[in-house]
Amino acid sequence: MRRKIFLENGWRFHLGAQNGADYAGFDDSTWREVSVPHDWAVEGDFSTDNSSGTGYLPAGEGWYRIRADVDFEAGERVYVTFEGVYNNSQVWCNSNYLGKRPYGYSTFTYEITDFVDFERPITLAVRVNHAHSADSRWYTGSGITRRVYITVTAADALLPGGVFVTTDCDGQTARVYVEAKTGGAAAANVICDASGNEIARGGSVLEVSNPNLWSPEQPYLYTLKTSVGDDCEETVFGIRSFEFDADKGFFLNGKPMKIKGVCLHHDAGCLGAAVPKEVWRRRLCKLRAAGCNAIRTSHNPPDVTLLELCDEMGFLVMDEAFDEWEGPKNKWWQGHNVYPPKKNGYFEDFHDWGERDIKAMVERDRNHPSVIIWSIGNEVDYPNDPYCHPAFTSMTGNNDANKPAAEREYDYNKPNAQRLRTIAQRLCSYVRECDRTRPVTAALAFPELSNITGYSDVPDIAGYNYKEHLYAKDHEKYPKRVIYGSENSHSPEAWYAVRDNDYICGQFLWTGVDYLGEAHGWPIRISGAGLLNTAGFEKPRYYMRRAMWCDEPCAYITTFKAGAEERRDRRRFGNDAPTWNYENTDTVHVMCFTNQSEAELFLNGKSMGKCAVENYAAHWEIPFESGKIECIAGSASCAIETSGAAAYIEAVCEDGVNVEIFVKDSEGRLVTNSEIVITVSVEGGKLLGLENGKIDDLRPYRENCRAANGGKLAAYIKIEKNSANILAEAQNIVPAKISATKI
């Protein structure tokens, strides 16, 4: 029978070059033991020697080795799968070279049957050559950043990735179509419901009566069991239908729906790119509470665990392949838009690997019901970066405020944007070879030009990045084109363009969560564009989005000292907690985000006046006074109070991984103006990292202490057995001692 063995523990790691480490008998006893997934970059120092684009964290070369005892019998086949290694990986099995994979986001499998035997462990050696820290526009991580596993199958078995499930539903009956690559033998299929009960049996076509349809409201999942001889593979799938209409927008299971999406990068602050599934779950739970129903994997194939959660929790997914093709984009390394840029990146490998990488993404992810769109690329038509066209003597993109004038001008010596149409046609054909059930898209940075070159018309649906002003004109000019916002700002106006036009399918905000890299200059190391900060805590704009996207009445207060400087500093440094602790100020600006038409503000029980709500916000300028400030908007209300000195720490861990830590006063109120340094220790487990979301905090992530930000700190732990004890302490306040259980 098929067996899958995850290789999580027991890896040895060496940072730097190492001659002879590919040899199975190499002595690695002095190497550090690590668990995989692993990202060595977040263990380093923040330094201007590294690229601002990737968060001022180091790249380099590293080696991993493991000796794994795997039981298998003569005649069985053995495979090893890496779900992601960033980047330029090379792999050896028992001293035999298996191959390389330049792209750090691709999942790849090697058959190792010929290189293993019964008498010794399987020795794997992996070289990771992430030579350039400035090879991306955002944080990439370094190392074996995703899971590794060995699969053992019978000789006559399904080939890796050999099962493809598609469905259609007509009334009370759904048909399930199964394609199985077996090497010749016929496959038998059984479908089980969510309770494990068999509900259908047959060959390549099966029928399910009265199916439960997958949707964000009810993400119902079935299991397909595909058998060839003694081999059986299980595939989780959902039954649903969807449609994109140029006039009426998006439909799921026959019902109109607006896509309320966010873009997500793959890191989680202090964890780098090695993110446990429970961390993604916590983030997705919070995004769903804000009304989010869709995720765009910006701008690369995601971790499989994220897609598993989207299936389970009911998020639609736009699955994206690339940020650049054969033309190198500017990679900022001294601060965003600070010239000169560097040019290293995936373009160096696109010609040789682009087809394999995009097919690998589609073949890996095509059974996930959450995936509804394949994206071949993001902003490859960005003006003059590097493509240009004689139709425009000057072109400026949305992030070109500091671009030198000469860089904005047409230059016939640069690559011509007409080339993008040809590449897009080829990429679309690769996707359709693997899956014709979903539309192909591209996120367009400059549709004004891509409409001229014809690039806009190659994909099935057209994503517009920050181009809401073109919706009406392009809908009229290209009436058969499906248009949606593939990347959008948080402004109410960007949402109105979706809400008020049936032909716009939805939007994807930039971004759902703050992320490492794409930093604006030292000491800032994080992009603060998210609804949540890197610690996974809600920012004020989260509540504004909740007011826009949710139907139930809601209200949320945030405050600033009068004037723009306080707002700018709080946005810049990430202290986004609501606060009513002000000193040396007479006037405070109060903002309430709400979906009600009117709101009233109270200061210590006294009305400060009613205010009409515009663009989901009400505003007051009021005198500061210690005590309680409260806002009532319809049936929704919210309040904050002046807090006293920090008295104790509170910690909560509900899932065995995420620990939320709070600094509180003697009355149990959050001390939002506190930056108390908290030390965290774990007994019976391991501290994976501490994150506060503060975008200029340069304390190394490898340390076991970090300052609270707005009174909050996130800790991530790994429990070794069944439970662990966590201690969070700081000087002169009562510590928190809690136990956490592995879920």
CORBELTA-V334717 format. One record per backbone hydrogen bond with DSSP energy under -0.5 kcal/mol. NH is the residue of the N-H (numbers start at 1). CO is the residue of the C=O. If there is no record, write none. Layout:
<<NH/CO> <NH/CO>>
//
This chain:
<<3/152> <5/150> <6/4> <7/148> <8/6> <11/34> <12/65> <13/32> <14/63> <16/14> <16/61> <21/18> <23/20> <26/23> <28/26> <31/28> <32/13> <34/11> <36/8> <37/144> <38/144> <40/142> <41/142> <43/40> <44/41> <47/56> <50/47> <52/333> <53/332> <55/52> <56/51> <57/54> <58/41> <60/130> <62/128> <63/14> <64/126> <65/12> <66/124> <68/66> <68/122> <70/68> <76/73> <77/153> <79/151> <80/110> <81/149> <82/108> <83/81> <83/147> <86/143> <87/85> <88/102> <89/101> <90/127> <91/99> <92/125> <93/96> <94/123> <96/93> <98/91> <99/91> <101/89> <106/103> <108/82> <110/80> <112/78> <112/110> <113/78> <115/112> <116/113> <120/117> <122/68> <123/121> <124/66> <124/122> <125/92> <126/64> <127/90> <128/62> <129/87> <129/88> <130/60> <130/128> <131/129> <133/131> <135/132> <139/516> <143/86> <145/143> <146/84> <149/81> <150/5> <151/79> <152/3> <153/77> <157/155> <159/181> <162/159> <164/179> <166/177> <168/175> <170/173> <173/170> <174/208> <175/168> <176/206> <177/166> <177/175> <178/204> <179/164> <179/177> <180/178> <181/162> <182/180> <188/227> <189/202> <190/225> <191/200> <192/223> <193/197> <196/193> <199/191> <200/191> <202/189> <203/205> <206/176> <208/174> <210/172> <211/208> <213/211> <214/239> <215/218> <220/218> <222/237> <223/192> <224/235> <225/190> <226/224> <226/233> <227/188> <227/225> <228/231> <231/228> <233/226> <235/224> <237/222> <240/238> <243/251> <245/243> <245/249> <249/245> <251/243> <252/255> <253/241> <255/252> <257/250> <259/505> <260/258> <261/259> <261/507> <262/294> <263/509> <264/296> <268/272> <271/268> <272/269> <274/271> <275/273> <276/274> <279/276> <280/276> <281/277> <282/278> <283/279> <284/280> <285/281> <286/282> <287/283> <288/284> <289/285> <290/286> <290/287> <291/288> <292/287> <293/260> <294/260> <295/316> <296/262> <297/295> <297/318> <298/264> <298/296> <300/297> <301/321> <306/303> <307/303> <308/304> <309/305> <310/306> <311/307> <312/308> <313/309> <314/310> <315/310> <316/293> <317/370> <318/295> <319/317> <319/373> <320/318> <321/375> <328/326> <331/342> <332/330> <334/335> <336/519> <338/335> <339/337> <342/331> <348/345> <349/346> <350/346> <351/347> <353/349> <354/350> <357/353> <358/354> <359/355> <360/356> <361/357> <362/358> <363/359> <364/360> <365/361> <366/362> <368/365> <369/367> <371/368> <372/317> <373/317> <374/439> <375/319> <376/374> <376/441> <378/322> <379/443> <382/379> <384/387> <385/382> <388/415> <392/389> <395/408> <400/397> <403/400> <407/404> <408/404> <408/405> <409/405> <409/406> <410/393> <414/411> <417/388> <419/416> <420/417> <421/418> <422/418> <423/419> <424/420> <425/421> <426/422> <427/423> <428/424> <429/425> <430/426> <431/427> <432/428> <433/429> <434/430> <434/431> <435/431> <439/372> <441/374> <442/461> <443/377> <444/442> <444/463> <449/446> <450/446> <451/447> <452/449> <453/449> <454/450> <455/450> <456/450> <457/454> <458/455> <459/455> <460/440> <461/440> <462/482> <463/442> <463/461> <464/484> <465/444> <465/463> <466/464> <466/487> <470/467> <471/468> <474/470> <475/471> <476/472> <477/473> <478/474> <481/478> <482/460> <483/481> <483/503> <484/462> <485/506> <486/464> <486/484> <487/464> <488/508> <495/491> <496/492> <497/493> <498/495> <499/495> <500/496> <501/498> <504/501> <505/483> <505/503> <507/259> <508/485> <509/261> <510/488> <511/509> <512/263> <513/263> <514/532> <515/527> <517/525> <518/53> <519/52> <521/524> <524/521> <525/695> <526/695> <527/515> <528/526> <531/511> <531/512> <532/512> <533/537> <536/533> <539/531> <542/539> <543/539> <543/540> <544/540> <545/541> <546/542> <547/543> <548/544> <549/545> <550/546> <556/593> <558/591> <560/589> <562/587> <567/563> <568/564> <569/565> <570/566> <571/567> <572/568> <573/569> <574/570> <575/570> <576/574> <582/580> <588/622> <589/560> <590/588> <590/620> <591/558> <592/618> <593/556> <594/592> <594/616> <595/554> <599/611> <600/632> <601/609> <602/630> <603/606> <604/602> <604/628> <606/603> <608/601> <609/601> <611/599> <613/597> <614/612> <614/617> <617/614> <618/592> <620/590> <622/588> <622/620> <624/586> <629/640> <630/602> <631/638> <632/600> <633/636> <636/633> <638/631> <640/629> <642/627> <647/664> <648/664> <649/734> <650/662> <652/660> <659/715> <660/652> <660/658> <661/659> <661/713> <662/650> <663/711> <664/648> <664/662> <665/669> <668/665> <671/663> <672/670> <674/671> <678/706> <679/729> <680/704> <681/727> <683/725> <684/682> <686/718> <688/686> <688/716> <689/716> <691/714> <695/693> <697/694> <698/696> <703/700> <706/678> <708/676> <709/712> <710/708> <711/674> <712/709> <713/661> <714/691> <715/659> <716/689> <717/657> <718/686> <720/684> <721/684> <724/740> <725/683> <726/738> <727/681> <728/736> <729/679> <733/730> <734/647> <736/728> <738/726> <740/724> <742/722> <743/655>>
//
